[in-house]
């Protein structure tokens, strides 16, 4: 599952550091301001982390923020990778080991 790949510490939430790694894996490394904005976009209950339901809502709506605009990490640009591609690369690496 995509969420577990990015929940590195198994806390059942993606914290700011893990969100940074997620953006880096997608090919768009967020600066601190962008990271703060991304967390605001994704953290609907304002507890400081992205839980599974918040992640699914973002992931299954085409990685868009909830207000319909595109901001921060939600707008990666042409050089970014799709999340599915990142996960596929991970699966290939596992199979090759």
C-alpha positions as CSV (number, residue, x, y, z in Angstrom):
1,X,0.0,0.0,0.0
2,X,1.3,3.5,-0.9
3,X,0.6,4.9,2.5
4,X,2.8,2.3,4.3
5,X,5.7,3.1,1.9
6,X,5.8,6.7,3.1
7,X,4.9,6.0,6.8
8,X,8.5,5.1,7.6
9,X,8.1,4.9,11.3
10,X,4.9,2.9,11.3
11,X,3.0,5.5,13.3
12,X,0.0,5.3,11.0
13,X,0.5,8.9,10.0
14,X,2.8,10.7,7.6
15,X,4.6,13.5,9.5
16,X,6.4,16.5,8.0
17,X,9.7,14.6,7.6
18,X,8.0,11.7,5.8
19,X,6.0,14.1,3.7
20,X,9.3,15.6,2.6
21,X,10.6,12.2,1.6
22,X,7.4,11.5,-0.3
23,X,7.8,14.7,-2.3
24,X,11.5,13.8,-2.9
25,X,10.5,10.4,-4.2
26,X,8.0,12.0,-6.6
27,X,10.9,14.1,-8.0
28,X,10.0,17.4,-6.5
29,X,11.9,18.3,-3.3
30,X,9.9,20.7,-1.3
31,X,11.5,23.7,0.5
32,X,10.5,24.3,4.1
33,X,7.8,26.9,3.1
34,X,6.3,24.5,0.5
35,X,6.4,21.6,3.0
36,X,4.4,23.7,5.5
37,X,1.8,24.6,2.9
38,X,1.6,21.0,1.7
39,X,0.9,19.8,5.3
40,X,-1.8,22.5,5.7
41,X,-3.3,21.3,2.4
42,X,-3.4,17.6,3.4
43,X,-3.9,17.7,7.1
44,X,-7.7,18.2,7.3
45,X,-8.1,17.6,11.0
46,X,-5.1,19.9,11.8
47,X,-3.3,17.4,14.1
48,X,0.1,18.0,12.4
49,X,0.3,14.8,10.4
50,X,-1.4,13.2,7.4
51,X,-3.4,10.1,8.5
52,X,-4.6,7.3,6.2
53,X,-8.0,8.8,5.5
54,X,-6.4,12.2,4.6
55,X,-3.8,10.5,2.4
56,X,-6.5,8.4,0.6
57,X,-8.6,11.5,0.0
58,X,-5.6,13.2,-1.6
59,X,-4.4,10.1,-3.5
60,X,-7.8,9.0,-4.9
61,X,-8.7,12.5,-6.1
62,X,-5.7,12.7,-8.4
63,X,-3.4,14.2,-5.7
64,X,-5.3,17.5,-5.7
65,X,-5.9,19.6,-2.6
66,X,-9.5,19.6,-1.3
67,X,-10.4,23.2,-2.3
68,X,-9.9,22.6,-6.0
69,X,-6.8,24.7,-6.5
70,X,-3.3,23.4,-7.0
71,X,-0.6,24.4,-4.6
72,X,2.7,23.3,-3.0
73,X,3.6,19.7,-3.6
74,X,0.2,19.1,-5.2
75,X,1.6,20.8,-8.3
76,X,4.8,19.0,-9.1
77,X,5.6,20.1,-12.6
78,X,6.9,18.2,-15.7
79,X,9.9,16.6,-14.0
80,X,7.9,14.9,-11.3
81,X,7.1,11.2,-11.2
82,X,3.6,9.8,-10.6
83,X,3.1,8.2,-7.3
84,X,2.3,4.9,-9.0
85,X,5.6,5.1,-10.9
86,X,7.5,5.5,-7.6
87,X,5.7,2.6,-6.1
88,X,6.3,0.5,-9.3
89,X,10.0,1.2,-9.1
90,X,10.0,0.1,-5.5
91,X,8.2,-3.2,-6.4
92,X,10.7,-3.8,-9.2
93,X,13.6,-3.3,-6.8
94,X,12.1,-5.8,-4.3
95,X,11.6,-8.4,-7.1
96,X,15.2,-8.0,-8.3
97,X,16.7,-8.6,-4.9
